Amino acid sequence: MLGADLISLAIVPIVITAQRAPEIELPRKVRYRDLYENSPLGVVAATARLAAGRERD
């Protein structure tokens, strides 16, 4: 019972806060080259993972 009461009290500040929902932007296309410039290790790792996944089929 005490746990339920504490959870109910924890929700009160969230409920009384008046904020607008953020605007949702449409996703934009990202060029492979731009992605590589921002995160070269991520591109290499993702490409290696794709190549490894194809070998198992």
Secondary structure as the mmCIF struct_conf table of DSSP 4:
data_model
#
loop_
_struct_conf.conf_type_id
_struct_conf.id
_struct_conf.beg_label_comp_id
_struct_conf.beg_label_asym_id
_struct_conf.beg_label_seq_id
_struct_conf.end_label_comp_id
_struct_conf.end_label_asym_id
_struct_conf.end_label_seq_id
HELX_RH_AL_P HELX_RH_AL_P1 LEU A 2 ILE A 16
HELX_LH_PP_P HELX_LH_PP_P1 ARG A 20 PRO A 27
HELX_RH_AL_P HELX_RH_AL_P2 TYR A 32 ASN A 38
HELX_RH_AL_P HELX_RH_AL_P3 PRO A 40 ARG A 56
#
